[in-house]
């Protein structure tokens, strides 16, 4: 027989619950409230968090004398609302998603353990299930469409494997991992796919556009030359991969590193020796790009993050180069036929 002095149950409707300071509230709740001894439990039947619909959600304090709030729940709603949840919670200090714009729908699963009476850190486990979502990286001006897969997160960062999407209409697979042992803390994104000459042309055009907004006429002429060479001398498809390392916080060394590589197997290149190759030959190509740099470097030049781009490229043992580009175009560079590494000139052109 239940002791009525120690057990209470109530049904509540249209309730607004501020369950922990700094976290988005639960609103318009329909729930059952249970009090048993020193425990308090909310079992949510319906409600919202921000603009997303709550699924089955339980908020519980097992012992009111030593309050630790546990929240286990799920939501379904607009993808942008998932970003908003992270940005309006303490998660924003460890998961930097401000650079992203999302369109589409997601499912958010969340498990929180929040100490209410001391300064112990909150424990977080959660995941975001993407369903044909569009993801846009604002600083890189990079858009992935038809994104699908599950992104896991905790108070320490994010991780995922086997995500899929499309880049310029080409299917890609990618993974995301927070680099906890890297200082400053960063996030690594790895993407793989197949490419044809048009795909490479679009990537080169996009890279040039970042640095030549103030020199549009010259940029357009060079883009036309690159496009013509790629469309007439290159044919076939090849596998490629790119690794992007992004700082999680503003300040300090904010460089974004991009490492692209392809073995060019399957791509025929009709250029004079030693640049030409058949589709059956492998010829490793790599492109390493650093966007921005440290505060000290920018201070000396009086420039903002992202205005300087350092590019290193290698095409087998036939050709390699190094270039520094700013918003006005090519600042300086060196191109070498052969395997001897090119060196960046000390003075600008």
Buried (B, 14 or more C-beta within 10 A) or exposed (E): EEEEEEEEEEEBEEBEBEBBEEBBBBBBBBBEBBBBEEBBBBEBBBBBBBEBBBBEBEBBBBEEEEBBBBBBBBBBBBBBBBBBBBBBBBBBEBBBBEEBBBBBBBBBBBBBBBBBEEEEEBBBBBBBBBBEBBBBBEBBEBBBBBBBBBBBBBBEBBBBBEBBBBBBEBEBBBBBBBBEEEEBBBBBBBBBBBBBBBBBBBBBBBBBBBBBEEBEEBBEEBBEEBBEEBEEBBBBBBBBBBBBBBBBEEEEBBBBBBBBBBBBBBBBBEEEEBBBBEBEBBBEBBBBBBBBBEEEEBEEEEBEBBBBBBBBBBBBEBBBBBBBBBBEBBBBBEEBEEEEEBEBBEEEE
